[in-house]
Amino acid sequence: MRGRAWTLGFLGAAGAYLAASLTFPLGSVAKPGPGFFPVGVGVFLCLVAAAVTTAAMRGVPVGGEGGAPPAEARGRVAATVGGLVGFCLLLPWIGYAVCAFLFVALLLRYLGGVGWLGVLVTAGLSALVTHYVFGVILGVPLPRGPF
C-alpha cells in the first residue's frame, strides 16, 4: 500500500512540475525559449511516473523488496543531493567551471569508485567541455566567479 501511495505522490509531483514549467514561454525547436527544456523534463517525468504508478497498481513490486534501502544506497543519495545543493549554493560565488569540476569529482570519487587520476581528468574534461559547449558555442551566460 505504501508503494502505491509513493508512486501516486511521484505522479502528482511530476504533474505539478510540468504544470509549473508550462508557465514559461516554449519558443520553437529552432529557437527554444526558457520553458523548452523544463517542459521536456516534465513530460519525461510524467511518463516515468505514470509507468511506475501503473506497475504499482498492478501489484508489481516497485523500488525493491520493500522496507528501507540499505545504508550504502542512502549514503549515495545523500551525497548526490548534497552535491547538487552545494553546486547551486556555490555557483554564484565560485563560478560554473569550478562548481562543475567539484560536483563531477564528488560524484566520481564517492559514487563511482574511480581513482584520483581518473577523477581529476574526468572532472576537468567535463567542466571544460560543458563550459565550452554551453558558454561559448551556445552563448549561455554562465557564472564566472572570481577566477
Phi and psi restraints in degrees (value plus and minus 20) as a CYANA .aco file:
   2 ARG   PHI     -84.6   -44.6
   2 ARG   PSI     -55.3   -15.3
   3 GLY   PHI     -82.3   -42.3
   3 GLY   PSI     -60.4   -20.4
   4 ARG   PHI     -85.8   -45.8
   4 ARG   PSI     -60.8   -20.8
   5 ALA   PHI     -83.9   -43.9
   5 ALA   PSI     -61.5   -21.5
   6 TRP   PHI     -84.0   -44.0
   6 TRP   PSI     -61.8   -21.8
   7 THR   PHI     -87.7   -47.7
   7 THR   PSI     -57.3   -17.3
   8 LEU   PHI     -85.0   -45.0
   8 LEU   PSI     -58.4   -18.4
   9 GLY   PHI     -83.3   -43.3
   9 GLY   PSI     -60.3   -20.3
  10 PHE   PHI     -82.6   -42.6
  10 PHE   PSI     -64.0   -24.0
  11 LEU   PHI     -82.6   -42.6
  11 LEU   PSI     -63.4   -23.4
  12 GLY   PHI     -83.5   -43.5
  12 GLY   PSI     -62.3   -22.3
  13 ALA   PHI     -85.8   -45.8
  13 ALA   PSI     -59.9   -19.9
  14 ALA   PHI     -84.0   -44.0
  14 ALA   PSI     -61.5   -21.5
  15 GLY   PHI     -83.9   -43.9
  15 GLY   PSI     -60.7   -20.7
  16 ALA   PHI     -84.9   -44.9
  16 ALA   PSI     -60.3   -20.3
  17 TYR   PHI     -82.1   -42.1
  17 TYR   PSI     -65.9   -25.9
  18 LEU   PHI     -82.3   -42.3
  18 LEU   PSI     -63.4   -23.4
  19 ALA   PHI     -81.8   -41.8
  19 ALA   PSI     -61.4   -21.4
  20 ALA   PHI     -87.3   -47.3
  20 ALA   PSI     -56.9   -16.9
  21 SER   PHI     -91.3   -51.3
  21 SER   PSI     -43.0    -3.0
  22 LEU   PHI     -93.0   -53.0
  22 LEU   PSI     -28.2    11.8
  23 THR   PHI     -97.6   -57.6
  23 THR   PSI     -34.3     5.7
  24 PHE   PHI    -110.7   -70.7
  24 PHE   PSI     130.4   170.4
  25 PRO   PHI     -84.3   -44.3
  25 PRO   PSI     114.3   154.3
  26 LEU   PHI     -99.6   -59.6
  26 LEU   PSI     -59.9   -19.9
  27 GLY   PHI      55.5    95.5
  27 GLY   PSI    -169.7  -129.7
  28 SER   PHI    -154.1  -114.1
  28 SER   PSI     156.2   196.2
  29 VAL   PHI     -85.7   -45.7
  29 VAL   PSI     -57.4   -17.4
  30 ALA   PHI     -90.8   -50.8
  30 ALA   PSI     -54.9   -14.9
  31 LYS   PHI    -157.8  -117.8
  31 LYS   PSI      61.8   101.8
  32 PRO   PHI     -86.7   -46.7
  32 PRO   PSI     122.2   162.2
  33 GLY   PHI    -111.1   -71.1
  33 GLY   PSI    -197.6  -157.6
  34 PRO   PHI     -85.9   -45.9
  34 PRO   PSI     -37.1     2.9
  35 GLY   PHI    -116.7   -76.7
  35 GLY   PSI     -24.1    15.9
  36 PHE   PHI     -80.9   -40.9
  36 PHE   PSI     -74.9   -34.9
  37 PHE   PHI     -87.9   -47.9
  37 PHE   PSI     -66.1   -26.1
  38 PRO   PHI     -79.6   -39.6
  38 PRO   PSI     -55.5   -15.5
  39 VAL   PHI     -87.4   -47.4
  39 VAL   PSI     -61.1   -21.1
  40 GLY   PHI     -80.0   -40.0
  40 GLY   PSI     -63.9   -23.9
  41 VAL   PHI     -84.3   -44.3
  41 VAL   PSI     -61.4   -21.4
  42 GLY   PHI     -82.8   -42.8
  42 GLY   PSI     -60.8   -20.8
  43 VAL   PHI     -84.4   -44.4
  43 VAL   PSI     -64.7   -24.7
  44 PHE   PHI     -80.8   -40.8
  44 PHE   PSI     -65.0   -25.0
  45 LEU   PHI     -80.3   -40.3
  45 LEU   PSI     -62.2   -22.2
  46 CYS   PHI     -84.6   -44.6
  46 CYS   PSI     -60.0   -20.0
  47 LEU   PHI     -84.0   -44.0
  47 LEU   PSI     -65.1   -25.1
  48 VAL   PHI     -85.0   -45.0
  48 VAL   PSI     -64.8   -24.8
  49 ALA   PHI     -82.7   -42.7
  49 ALA   PSI     -59.1   -19.1
  50 ALA   PHI     -85.4   -45.4
  50 ALA   PSI     -60.3   -20.3
  51 ALA   PHI     -85.6   -45.6
  51 ALA   PSI     -63.1   -23.1
  52 VAL   PHI     -87.0   -47.0
  52 VAL   PSI     -61.0   -21.0
  53 THR   PHI     -85.2   -45.2
  53 THR   PSI     -62.5   -22.5
  54 THR   PHI     -80.6   -40.6
  54 THR   PSI     -64.8   -24.8
  55 ALA   PHI     -81.5   -41.5
  55 ALA   PSI     -62.6   -22.6
  56 ALA   PHI     -85.4   -45.4
  56 ALA   PSI     -59.0   -19.0
  57 MET   PHI     -88.4   -48.4
  57 MET   PSI     -46.0    -6.0
  58 ARG   PHI    -103.2   -63.2
  58 ARG   PSI     -23.1    16.9
  59 GLY   PHI      73.2   113.2
  59 GLY   PSI     -13.8    26.2
  60 VAL   PHI     -95.1   -55.1
  60 VAL   PSI     110.0   150.0
  61 PRO   PHI     -81.6   -41.6
  61 PRO   PSI     110.9   150.9
  62 VAL   PHI    -135.0   -95.0
  62 VAL   PSI     109.5   149.5
  63 GLY   PHI      63.3   103.3
  63 GLY   PSI       8.2    48.2
  64 GLY   PHI      83.2   123.2
  64 GLY   PSI    -178.8  -138.8
  65 GLU   PHI    -105.1   -65.1
  65 GLU   PSI     -11.6    28.4
  66 GLY   PHI      69.5   109.5
  66 GLY   PSI     145.0   185.0
  67 GLY   PHI      59.3    99.3
  67 GLY   PSI    -198.0  -158.0
  68 ALA   PHI     -96.6   -56.6
  68 ALA   PSI     127.1   167.1
  69 PRO   PHI     -88.1   -48.1
  69 PRO   PSI     139.1   179.1
  70 PRO   PHI     -82.2   -42.2
  70 PRO   PSI     138.4   178.4
  71 ALA   PHI     -79.2   -39.2
  71 ALA   PSI     -55.9   -15.9
  72 GLU   PHI     -81.8   -41.8
  72 GLU   PSI     -61.4   -21.4
  73 ALA   PHI     -87.1   -47.1
  73 ALA   PSI     -61.1   -21.1
  74 ARG   PHI     -83.3   -43.3
  74 ARG   PSI     -56.6   -16.6
  75 GLY   PHI     -84.8   -44.8
  75 GLY   PSI     -59.2   -19.2
  76 ARG   PHI     -86.6   -46.6
  76 ARG   PSI     -60.5   -20.5
  77 VAL   PHI     -84.5   -44.5
  77 VAL   PSI     -64.0   -24.0
  78 ALA   PHI     -82.6   -42.6
  78 ALA   PSI     -59.8   -19.8
  79 ALA   PHI     -84.7   -44.7
  79 ALA   PSI     -60.4   -20.4
  80 THR   PHI     -87.3   -47.3
  80 THR   PSI     -66.3   -26.3
  81 VAL   PHI     -83.7   -43.7
  81 VAL   PSI     -63.9   -23.9
  82 GLY   PHI     -81.4   -41.4
  82 GLY   PSI     -59.9   -19.9
  83 GLY   PHI     -84.2   -44.2
  83 GLY   PSI     -61.6   -21.6
  84 LEU   PHI     -85.8   -45.8
  84 LEU   PSI     -61.7   -21.7
  85 VAL   PHI     -83.9   -43.9
  85 VAL   PSI     -65.3   -25.3
  86 GLY   PHI     -80.9   -40.9
  86 GLY   PSI     -61.1   -21.1
  87 PHE   PHI     -78.0   -38.0
  87 PHE   PSI     -68.8   -28.8
  88 CYS   PHI     -85.0   -45.0
  88 CYS   PSI     -59.6   -19.6
  89 LEU   PHI     -93.7   -53.7
  89 LEU   PSI     -56.8   -16.8
  90 LEU   PHI    -105.3   -65.3
  90 LEU   PSI     -39.2     0.8
  91 LEU   PHI     -71.7   -31.7
  91 LEU   PSI     -68.8   -28.8
  92 PRO   PHI     -88.9   -48.9
  92 PRO   PSI     -42.9    -2.9
  93 TRP   PHI    -109.2   -69.2
  93 TRP   PSI     -60.8   -20.8
  94 ILE   PHI    -134.9   -94.9
  94 ILE   PSI     -22.2    17.8
  95 GLY   PHI      70.3   110.3
  95 GLY   PSI     145.7   185.7
  96 TYR   PHI     -87.2   -47.2
  96 TYR   PSI     -68.3   -28.3
  97 ALA   PHI     -79.5   -39.5
  97 ALA   PSI     -65.5   -25.5
  98 VAL   PHI     -88.6   -48.6
  98 VAL   PSI     -62.6   -22.6
  99 CYS   PHI     -82.5   -42.5
  99 CYS   PSI     -63.9   -23.9
 100 ALA   PHI     -83.0   -43.0
 100 ALA   PSI     -62.7   -22.7
 101 PHE   PHI     -80.2   -40.2
 101 PHE   PSI     -69.5   -29.5
 102 LEU   PHI     -84.6   -44.6
 102 LEU   PSI     -60.3   -20.3
 103 PHE   PHI     -84.7   -44.7
 103 PHE   PSI     -67.9   -27.9
 104 VAL   PHI     -85.0   -45.0
 104 VAL   PSI     -59.6   -19.6
 105 ALA   PHI     -82.8   -42.8
 105 ALA   PSI     -62.8   -22.8
 106 LEU   PHI     -79.5   -39.5
 106 LEU   PSI     -69.2   -29.2
 107 LEU   PHI     -83.2   -43.2
 107 LEU   PSI     -64.9   -24.9
 108 LEU   PHI     -85.5   -45.5
 108 LEU   PSI     -62.7   -22.7
 109 ARG   PHI     -91.6   -51.6
 109 ARG   PSI     -64.8   -24.8
 110 TYR   PHI    -102.7   -62.7
 110 TYR   PSI     -58.4   -18.4
 111 LEU   PHI    -118.7   -78.7
 111 LEU   PSI     -53.0   -13.0
 112 GLY   PHI    -112.3   -72.3
 112 GLY   PSI     -36.1     3.9
 113 GLY   PHI      46.5    86.5
 113 GLY   PSI       7.7    47.7
 114 VAL   PHI    -105.9   -65.9
 114 VAL   PSI     125.5   165.5
 115 GLY   PHI     -88.0   -48.0
 115 GLY   PSI     146.8   186.8
 116 TRP   PHI     -81.0   -41.0
 116 TRP   PSI     -59.0   -19.0
 117 LEU   PHI     -83.4   -43.4
 117 LEU   PSI     -65.8   -25.8
 118 GLY   PHI     -82.7   -42.7
 118 GLY   PSI     -59.0   -19.0
 119 VAL   PHI     -81.6   -41.6
 119 VAL   PSI     -70.4   -30.4
 120 LEU   PHI     -85.0   -45.0
 120 LEU   PSI     -63.4   -23.4
 121 VAL   PHI     -86.7   -46.7
 121 VAL   PSI     -68.0   -28.0
 122 THR   PHI     -85.8   -45.8
 122 THR   PSI     -64.0   -24.0
 123 ALA   PHI     -84.3   -44.3
 123 ALA   PSI     -62.0   -22.0
 124 GLY   PHI     -83.7   -43.7
 124 GLY   PSI     -66.8   -26.8
 125 LEU   PHI     -84.5   -44.5
 125 LEU   PSI     -61.2   -21.2
 126 SER   PHI     -86.4   -46.4
 126 SER   PSI     -58.8   -18.8
 127 ALA   PHI     -85.5   -45.5
 127 ALA   PSI     -62.9   -22.9
 128 LEU   PHI     -87.0   -47.0
 128 LEU   PSI     -66.1   -26.1
 129 VAL   PHI     -86.3   -46.3
 129 VAL   PSI     -66.4   -26.4
 130 THR   PHI     -86.1   -46.1
 130 THR   PSI     -56.2   -16.2
 131 HIS   PHI     -85.1   -45.1
 131 HIS   PSI     -61.9   -21.9
 132 TYR   PHI     -85.8   -45.8
 132 TYR   PSI     -66.7   -26.7
 133 VAL   PHI     -84.1   -44.1
 133 VAL   PSI     -70.8   -30.8
 134 PHE   PHI    -101.7   -61.7
 134 PHE   PSI     -63.8   -23.8
 135 GLY   PHI     -98.4   -58.4
 135 GLY   PSI     -57.1   -17.1
 136 VAL   PHI    -118.0   -78.0
 136 VAL   PSI     -77.1   -37.1
 137 ILE   PHI     -89.1   -49.1
 137 ILE   PSI     -70.5   -30.5
 138 LEU   PHI    -107.1   -67.1
 138 LEU   PSI     -32.5     7.5
 139 GLY   PHI      51.4    91.4
 139 GLY   PSI       6.1    46.1
 140 VAL   PHI     -95.8   -55.8
 140 VAL   PSI     107.4   147.4
 141 PRO   PHI     -92.7   -52.7
 141 PRO   PSI      86.6   126.6
 142 LEU   PHI    -119.4   -79.4
 142 LEU   PSI     122.0   162.0
 143 PRO   PHI     -79.6   -39.6
 143 PRO   PSI     111.0   151.0
 144 ARG   PHI    -106.2   -66.2
 144 ARG   PSI     -54.9   -14.9
 145 GLY   PHI      54.0    94.0
 145 GLY   PSI    -191.7  -151.7
 146 PRO   PHI     -98.4   -58.4
 146 PRO   PSI     -30.2     9.8
